[in-house]
Amino acid sequence: MRRSLLFIPASRPGMLQNSEIFNADAIIFDLEDAVSSDEKDSARTLLQNFLQEFNHNYEVIVRINGIDHLNGLLDLETIISSKIDTIMLPKARIASVKKLSEILTNFEKASKINKTIKIIPLIELAASVLEVEEIVGLPRVDGILLGAEDLTNDLEIERTKSGEEILYPRSRVAYACRAAGIDAVDTPFTDVLDDNGLYEDCIRAKSLGMTAKSAIHPNQVRFINEIFSPNQIQIEKALKIIEAAKNNSGVFSLDGKMIDKPIIERSQKIIEKAKKYNLL
């Protein structure tokens, strides 16, 4: 269960040191696009040392380079440890997710890591969108992140703030993830100076079924956390429904509205989220 996932370049020691104060549910330490080719080696070493030195109160995700390239394999060899919660795989396809899962199994056994490192595939290709229903069911996968910049580049279409061009992949990812019971993480909003645009983009993504959103700047996290958390009105209503359900079986009426099993289950999910995010 996540709301906000913040990308941080693994080559930026200042941002690594401050990662604890950004209030994101997960930090994505980026070894791929955010790191130039001549900084890859130093970024790996910097991230490895940082993760070994500190304990963290957020989910630790590392976006590696593609595993069909040497840099991706070097990323894994350098940083895999019990401090890593999740690996994010760029331009994911069915075959590459399966390959990564096998590699992680071997690393876990060799290093005696007593946990299962998860995978978040990045859906950034048209072919990946068409495979997403199968990808969500693969071992270790517990979330999908939609990468709209690379996807629109692959489609050779314009990326816009209003996002009409990604309505279909957003919806397809959201449905696939919901069916699999995992997180559907929306693409970043790239204009870090447009708070209103970010807010509207979050609302739009949430209305389509996305359950979380990635960020590329710490200032975006508070907006994302607010929108993807239950609000106080929703929490109070959910508590009232759950309390009333204790004394009623089947369908019943509350404040003039019919309450049935789906509404009770939705209320329970709201309270579960509220507890996780310390809103109660």
N, C-alpha and C positions, 0 to 999 in steps of 0.2 A: 504494500500500500504506500504509494508515493503521491506527492503533489508537485513538488518542484525539484528539478534536476539541473544543476548549474555546471556549465562547461568552464573549466579552468585550464589554460595552457600549462602543460607539465614543465615547461622551460622557464616559468616565471616564479622564482623563489619567494618573492613578496606575496603573491597571491596564494601560494601553497601555505605559507605561514599563517595567513589570515583566513584560511578556509573555514575555520571553526566559527567565525563570527557572522557568516553570511546567511545563516538560518535556512539553508536549503535542506530538504530531506535527503538529497544525495548530491555528491560532488562527482562530476565526470572529469577526471584528470586526462587531458587530451594529449596523446602522443602522435596523433595523425595530422589533420589539416592545420591545427594551430601551431605546429612545430615545423620549422624549415628543415630541409634535408640535411643541412650541415650542423644542425643542433640535435638531431635524433639521439645520438649516443649520449651526449651530456644530459639531455632531458630524461632519458631512462635512468641514468645513475642518480640524478637529482631526486626523481620521484621515488626510486627504491629506498634511498637513504631517509627521505622524509617520512615515508610510510612506516619504516622500521623503527623510527625514533619516537613517533607519537601514536597515541590511541585517539580514536575519533568517535564523535557522537552522531555521525551521519553515515549513510551508506557509501562505501568507497567503490566507485566505478572507474574503470580505466578504458578509455577508447584507444584501442591498439590500431596499428596499420593493418592492411589486409594480410591474411595469413598465407596468401599465395605469393607473397613477396618476402624477401629476407627480413625487412624491417619488422614485419608483424611477428615473425618467429623470434627475433631478437627481443622484441618487447616482452613476449611471454617468458622467455628464458630469464630475463632480468628482473621482472617485477612480480612474478607469481609467488605468493606466500599466503599465509593465513590472514594477513591484513587486507587482502583483496576480497570484496564481496561479489563483485560482478565484472564481467568483461563485456564491453560494448564492441560489436563487430560491424565495421563499415561495409556498405554495399553488400549486405548479406543476401545470400541465396541458400536454398536448401542444402546443397552440397557443402558450402563453406561453413554453415552452422554445425552440420554433422562432423566435419573435420575438426573444428574448434573444440567440440565436445569431447572428441577422442583425445585430442592433445591435452586438454585439461585433466582428463582422467589419468593419463600417464604422469603428468606433473604432480598431481595430488598423491598418487601412489609413491612416486620416487621421493617426494619431499615430505611424506607422511603428514599431509595436511588433512586434519580431521573435520573437514567441512566440504560441502559441495559448492563450488564457485558457479554462480549463475551466469546466464548470457542474456544480454539485450541486443537483438539484431537491429541494425539500422536499415530501414527500408528506404532506399535512395535510387532504385532503378525501377523502370516499368516492369521488368521481368520479376522483380522482387514483390511488387504489389500483387501480381497474379499468383504468386506462390505463398502469400501470407497465411492463408488458411492452413497450409501444411506446416509452415515454419512455427506457428504458435504451439503446435503439439509436440515439437521436438524436445528431447531431454535438455534440462537446464534452463530452457527459455522461460523467463517469468515476466517479460515485458517486451513491448515493441516500441521503437522510437521512429517516427516518420521524419525523414530528412527532405524537406521540400526544396531546398536550394539545388541539391544534386539531382533530385527527381525531375524538376522542371528543366534543368539543363539536359538531362537525358531525353526528355520529351521535346526539347527545342521549342519551349514555350516561355512566355514572359511570367516571371514571378511578381505578383502584385500584393499590396497590403490587404486588399479585400479578400483575397484567397479563393475566388471562385474556381480557379484552375486546379485546386487541390481538394475540392469538395469530395470527389469520388475516392481518392486514396485515403483521406481522413475517415470517411465513412466505412470503407472496407476494413481498414486497420481496427477501427473502433469495434465493429461487429465481430471480427475474428478474435480480438482480445477478450471481449465480453464472453463469447462462447467458450473460450479456453480458461476463463477466470484469472486473467493476468492484466497487468497495467497497459493501457494504451496511452503512450506519451506523445504529445504533440510537438511539432517542429518549433524551433525558436522563432521569435519575432525579432527581426534583425535591426530594426531602427531603435537603438537604445535611448534615443532622445524623445521618442513619441510615446508617452505614458498612456494617453487616450487610445492610441492605436493598439498598444499592447493589451489594454483592458478589453477592448472590443474583440480582439483576436482570441483572447482567453474565453470570453463568453461564447463566441462562435464555435470554438473547438469543443467546449464543454457541452454545448447544445447538440453536437453531433455524436457525443458519446465518448470523447476523449476524457481520460481520468486524471491526467497530469500533463505538465508542460515543461519543456526544457528552456533554459535561459542562457544567454551569452554574456550577461552583465549582472553583478550582484544586486543592483538597484531594481532589477526586474523581479526578484524573488518574492518580495512582499506582496506585489500585485497577484502573482501566481498563487501563492499560499492562500491569500484571501478568497480568490474566486473558486479555487478547487477544494476549499474547506466548507463544511456546512455552516450556514450562518445561524445567529442566535434564534431567529424565528423558527427556522427548520428544526433546530435542536429542541426547543421548548415544545413544539408540536409533536415531534417524535416521542419525547418523554411522555407526553400526555396519552398518545396512542398506545404505547407499550404498557402503561399503567392500566389503561382501560381494558386492554386485551387480557389482563390477568383475571378479570372478573367476567369475561364474556367468551363464549365459544362460537366459532363460525363467524358469520357476518353480523355486524352490529352497527348501530348509529352513534356518532359522536359529533356534537355541535351541528346536527342537521345533515351530516355527510356520512355516506356508507363507508365502513371500514371492513376490508376483507384481507385475506392472507397476503397478497402482493403488497398492500400498503403497510401491513405490519412488518413484513420482511424489509421493505425500504426504510422504515423507521429504525429497525435494528441496525441496518448498515450505517445510517446517519449517526447513531449513537456510538457505534464502533469507531467510526472516523473521529468523532468529537473527542472520545477518550484518548485515542492515539495521539492526536494533535493538541492535547491538554486544553480543550475548549470547554470542558465541564469542570 
